[in-house]
Amino acid sequence: MLGKVDTITVHTNIPAVAVVAASVDLNGVAPTGVGVDNCGHLVAKFSVSDLGLAPGEVTFTLSGDYEAGGTFSASDTATVK
């Protein structure tokens, strides 16, 4: 399945205007793009090859900085096929 997917898109419920876009990462990897969905929330795209994924269970951690100071971090687990 890894060969079938080039990017992973992470959707959040974090207001995009509250985030320093250049600080966002997923498992320490910088995004290929950062945007805003139609609700004003942060969306980030990551290259599968940059993430170095292997088949199995993976914990993804999205983190970054808030414009007003402080940081955020959220994790979820997914099965990579």
GROMACS elastic network, one bead per residue, 0.5 to 0.9 nm:
[ bonds ]
;  ai    aj funct       b0    kb
    1     4     6  0.52773   500
    1     5     6  0.70164   500
    1    55     6  0.85224   500
    1    80     6  0.76268   500
    1    81     6  0.50194   500
    2     5     6  0.56432   500
    2     6     6  0.78907   500
    2    48     6  0.77949   500
    2    49     6  0.89950   500
    2    53     6  0.79192   500
    2    54     6  0.79095   500
    2    55     6  0.77379   500
    2    80     6  0.73006   500
    2    81     6  0.62829   500
    3     6     6  0.73911   500
    5     8     6  0.76609   500
    5    48     6  0.71406   500
    6    46     6  0.85149   500
    6    47     6  0.60369   500
    6    48     6  0.54459   500
    6    49     6  0.73202   500
    7    32     6  0.87841   500
    7    45     6  0.64099   500
    7    46     6  0.53968   500
    7    48     6  0.52012   500
    7    49     6  0.82959   500
    8    44     6  0.83210   500
    8    45     6  0.56303   500
    8    46     6  0.51946   500
    8    47     6  0.64918   500
    8    48     6  0.64445   500
    9    43     6  0.70282   500
    9    44     6  0.57463   500
    9    46     6  0.64096   500
   10    26     6  0.89903   500
   10    42     6  0.83984   500
   10    43     6  0.56517   500
   10    44     6  0.52749   500
   10    45     6  0.62907   500
   10    46     6  0.81112   500
   10    62     6  0.83629   500
   11    14     6  0.88420   500
   11    37     6  0.80298   500
   11    41     6  0.75403   500
   11    42     6  0.64594   500
   11    44     6  0.68070   500
   11    45     6  0.89401   500
   12    15     6  0.82520   500
   12    16     6  0.89626   500
   12    41     6  0.60527   500
   12    42     6  0.55748   500
   12    43     6  0.62159   500
   12    44     6  0.86542   500
   13    16     6  0.86751   500
   13    39     6  0.84824   500
   13    40     6  0.84790   500
   13    41     6  0.53301   500
   13    42     6  0.68777   500
   13    43     6  0.89129   500
   14    17     6  0.86562   500
   14    18     6  0.75179   500
   14    19     6  0.79505   500
   14    40     6  0.82363   500
   14    41     6  0.51857   500
   14    42     6  0.57009   500
   14    43     6  0.88931   500
   15    18     6  0.55327   500
   15    19     6  0.72439   500
   15    36     6  0.83946   500
   15    39     6  0.83758   500
   15    40     6  0.57628   500
   15    42     6  0.59562   500
   16    19     6  0.54740   500
   16    20     6  0.83836   500
   16    21     6  0.80317   500
   16    35     6  0.75945   500
   16    36     6  0.60648   500
   16    37     6  0.86340   500
   16    40     6  0.60345   500
   16    43     6  0.78304   500
   17    20     6  0.80125   500
   17    21     6  0.88554   500
   17    36     6  0.87513   500
   17    40     6  0.78215   500
   17    41     6  0.81311   500
   17    42     6  0.81034   500
   17    66     6  0.89452   500
   17    67     6  0.79298   500
   18    42     6  0.89574   500
   18    65     6  0.86836   500
   18    66     6  0.55925   500
   18    67     6  0.54053   500
   18    68     6  0.72219   500
   19    22     6  0.86909   500
   19    23     6  0.80254   500
   19    24     6  0.81370   500
   19    42     6  0.78468   500
   19    64     6  0.73062   500
   19    65     6  0.59808   500
   19    67     6  0.53124   500
   19    68     6  0.83867   500
   20    23     6  0.55412   500
   20    24     6  0.72056   500
   20    64     6  0.71469   500
   20    65     6  0.55901   500
   20    66     6  0.57268   500
   20    67     6  0.54389   500
   21    24     6  0.57229   500
   21    34     6  0.65546   500
   21    35     6  0.84880   500
   21    42     6  0.87576   500
   21    64     6  0.78769   500
   21    65     6  0.81040   500
   21    66     6  0.89446   500
   22    25     6  0.84976   500
   22    30     6  0.81466   500
   22    31     6  0.87302   500
   22    34     6  0.84880   500
   22    64     6  0.82670   500
   22    65     6  0.87118   500
   23    30     6  0.80389   500
   23    63     6  0.78126   500
   23    65     6  0.57548   500
   23    66     6  0.87026   500
   24    28     6  0.87784   500
   24    29     6  0.85017   500
   24    30     6  0.65449   500
   24    31     6  0.70595   500
   24    34     6  0.82602   500
   24    44     6  0.80304   500
   24    62     6  0.71603   500
   24    63     6  0.56736   500
   24    65     6  0.70909   500
   25    28     6  0.53448   500
   25    29     6  0.51070   500
   25    31     6  0.61500   500
   25    44     6  0.86099   500
   25    46     6  0.86515   500
   25    61     6  0.81097   500
   25    62     6  0.57432   500
   25    63     6  0.55436   500
   25    64     6  0.63769   500
   26    29     6  0.51597   500
   26    30     6  0.67022   500
   26    31     6  0.73871   500
   26    46     6  0.76295   500
   26    51     6  0.80775   500
   26    60     6  0.65464   500
   26    61     6  0.54802   500
   26    63     6  0.65058   500
   26    64     6  0.89720   500
   27    30     6  0.86639   500
   27    51     6  0.75008   500
   27    59     6  0.84663   500
   27    60     6  0.60602   500
   27    61     6  0.53103   500
   27    62     6  0.65848   500
   27    63     6  0.80799   500
   28    51     6  0.85514   500
   28    61     6  0.83304   500
   28    62     6  0.83663   500
   28    63     6  0.83476   500
   29    46     6  0.77331   500
   29    47     6  0.88322   500
   29    50     6  0.69181   500
   29    51     6  0.64865   500
   30    33     6  0.86575   500
   30    46     6  0.72374   500
   30    47     6  0.89826   500
   30    50     6  0.86256   500
   31    34     6  0.67114   500
   31    44     6  0.61673   500
   31    45     6  0.54363   500
   31    47     6  0.72624   500
   32    44     6  0.76501   500
   32    45     6  0.56095   500
   32    46     6  0.53364   500
   32    47     6  0.65379   500
   33    43     6  0.83841   500
   33    44     6  0.57357   500
   33    45     6  0.52103   500
   33    46     6  0.72179   500
   34    42     6  0.72608   500
   34    43     6  0.58000   500
   34    45     6  0.64472   500
   35    41     6  0.82677   500
   35    42     6  0.60381   500
   35    43     6  0.50731   500
   35    44     6  0.61836   500
   35    45     6  0.85210   500
   36    39     6  0.76584   500
   36    40     6  0.54172   500
   36    41     6  0.53688   500
   36    43     6  0.54996   500
   36    44     6  0.84177   500
   37    40     6  0.53413   500
   37    41     6  0.54514   500
   37    42     6  0.66640   500
   37    43     6  0.64095   500
   38    41     6  0.74288   500
   39    42     6  0.89949   500
   46    49     6  0.87508   500
   46    50     6  0.74761   500
   46    51     6  0.75985   500
   47    50     6  0.51890   500
   47    51     6  0.65276   500
   48    51     6  0.51916   500
   48    52     6  0.66867   500
   48    53     6  0.67936   500
   49    52     6  0.53385   500
   49    53     6  0.71531   500
   50    53     6  0.82847   500
   53    56     6  0.87367   500
   53    58     6  0.80525   500
   53    80     6  0.75043   500
   54    57     6  0.87080   500
   54    58     6  0.84418   500
   54    80     6  0.68106   500
   54    81     6  0.78984   500
   55    58     6  0.83922   500
   55    79     6  0.73350   500
   56    78     6  0.83224   500
   56    79     6  0.54345   500
   56    80     6  0.51091   500
   56    81     6  0.64971   500
   57    77     6  0.67979   500
   57    78     6  0.57220   500
   57    80     6  0.60838   500
   57    81     6  0.88156   500
   58    76     6  0.83810   500
   58    77     6  0.55380   500
   58    78     6  0.54868   500
   58    79     6  0.61261   500
   58    80     6  0.68773   500
   59    75     6  0.65921   500
   59    76     6  0.56014   500
   59    78     6  0.64707   500
   59    79     6  0.87903   500
   60    74     6  0.82284   500
   60    75     6  0.54269   500
   60    76     6  0.54431   500
   60    77     6  0.60326   500
   60    78     6  0.76047   500
   61    73     6  0.66316   500
   61    74     6  0.55194   500
   61    76     6  0.66712   500
   61    77     6  0.87604   500
   62    72     6  0.80796   500
   62    73     6  0.55760   500
   62    74     6  0.53980   500
   62    75     6  0.63341   500
   62    76     6  0.88260   500
   63    71     6  0.72745   500
   63    72     6  0.54199   500
   63    74     6  0.65317   500
   63    75     6  0.87212   500
   64    70     6  0.87988   500
   64    71     6  0.56673   500
   64    72     6  0.55581   500
   64    73     6  0.67375   500
   65    68     6  0.85106   500
   65    69     6  0.68075   500
   65    70     6  0.59489   500
   65    72     6  0.61980   500
   65    73     6  0.89517   500
   66    69     6  0.51494   500
   66    70     6  0.55812   500
   66    71     6  0.56176   500
   66    72     6  0.72095   500
   67    70     6  0.79707   500
